[in-house]
Amino acid sequence: MAAIKRNVHTAIVLQGGGALGAYEYGVLQALYEQRPGFRPVAVAGISIGAITAAVLGGAKGDPIDALDTLWRNKLTVPPVPAPWLPSPIARRLAALGNPGMYKLRTALLTPAPWLLTSIYDTAPLRRTLADLVDPARLNDDATRVIVGAINVGTGEMEYFDRDQPGGLTFEHVAASGSLPPGFPMTCISGNRYWDGGLFSNTPLSPAINVLEEAGGGDRSAERELVVVELFSMKAPIPHTFPEVLQRMVQLQFTSRLTLDSDFFGQTSRVVDLVARIEDELPAGSTIRTDPLFTKLRAHRKIDHLNVVTSSLPRRLSDATDFSRSSIQKRIDAGYRDATEQGISDVNAQGLRFGVTSAPWPSGSGPA
């Protein structure tokens, strides 16, 4: 039986999490491999998720090849294999710098280092982005890339995409990953920005907004949201001081929202009800022009929800560990989890937590 071509639009949400972002690459590798012809309408990211999003949406060549270069060559520390290094040392080398992302500030050696506002300089990140990302593709109509950062002066979260004056730039991506006190504030149009994860590490709203607009807002189109959670809300109770610190970071950057099918199911039923009301309203009803009703009927339901939650063990949950061995294990774990949780399941229907539900025959996704 021939596969039925379906009008499915997918948005991807990527959390921040430093070196844990290698897990996101593993998930994306499985997603692209098992859905031939796949291309998302949007990818929204915070911090390391913003870097991954920029490479995915704006790669000069094949996006998965570019992500492979990013994670295996650019962001590993040391940048070349060094099997002679003891593992405990290799896992800590990133504290001295990461050639593809940051370097120690020379001003730390001055008589007054306490006058600095950061430990590292993020110039290497801009070079990495320039090597892998084409600014024109980053801002084209194929995949909308959205990154989030917090305005240091106002305390407000801001999202940036191609609709910004001048388009989405590498500075916006750097701003999203400017985590203090390690990284400096990023200046954009006179404002200073820090890592968006300080405010919200899961940029759901901008991804959903793009999904609602996908296909010109066509009600018959199917919409899928893929979320990669690097920080699970559930974890073992810590019993040592290092475990306490690790759990503290997990709770700080977790989504703080239970992404389950009930929430999206209820929202979908409300959207369907508003559509029925619109269909049954008399042509001259004043409700049709009511601003609130107009806003409500513009919403579109999310038909398919896929949340891939990290299963990384505690030894691989250190976001500062960019060692080659740990990066590879996280990539493998992301690929395995995405596959086992059903990233290519073409039979499941409806909203299901932790397993994809959007059938995707070869070539049926948006080009």
Sequence and secondary structure as in RCSB ss.txt:
>XXXX:A:sequence
MAAIKRNVHTAIVLQGGGALGAYEYGVLQALYEQRPGFRPVAVAGISIGAITAAVLGGAKGDPIDALDTLWRNKL
TVPPVPAPWLPSPIARRLAALGNPGMYKLRTALLTPAPWLLTSIYDTAPLRRTLADLVDPARLNDDATRVIVGAI
NVGTGEMEYFDRDQPGGLTFEHVAASGSLPPGFPMTCISGNRYWDGGLFSNTPLSPAINVLEEAGGGDRSAEREL
VVVELFSMKAPIPHTFPEVLQRMVQLQFTSRLTLDSDFFGQTSRVVDLVARIEDELPAGSTIRTDPLFTKLRAHR
KIDHLNVVTSSLPRRLSDATDFSRSSIQKRIDAGYRDATEQGISDVNAQGLRFGVTSAPWPSGSGPA
>XXXX:A:secstr
       EEEEEEE   GGGHHHHHHHHHHHHHHSTT   SEEEEETHHHHHHHHHHHBSS HHHHHHHIIIIIS
SSSSS  TTS HHHHTTGGGGEETTTEEE GGGGSS GGG S SEE HHHHHHHHHHB HHHHTSSSSEEEEEEE
ETTT  EEEE TTSTT   HHHHHHHT  TTTS  EEETTEEEEEGGGT S  HHHHHHHHHHGGGG TTSEEEE
EEEESS S      SHHHHHHHHHHHHHS SS   HHHHHHHHHHHHHHHHHHHHS TT GGGG HHHHHHHT  
   EEEEEE    GGG  TT   HHHHHHHHHHHHHHHHHTTTT SS  S  TTS      TT S  
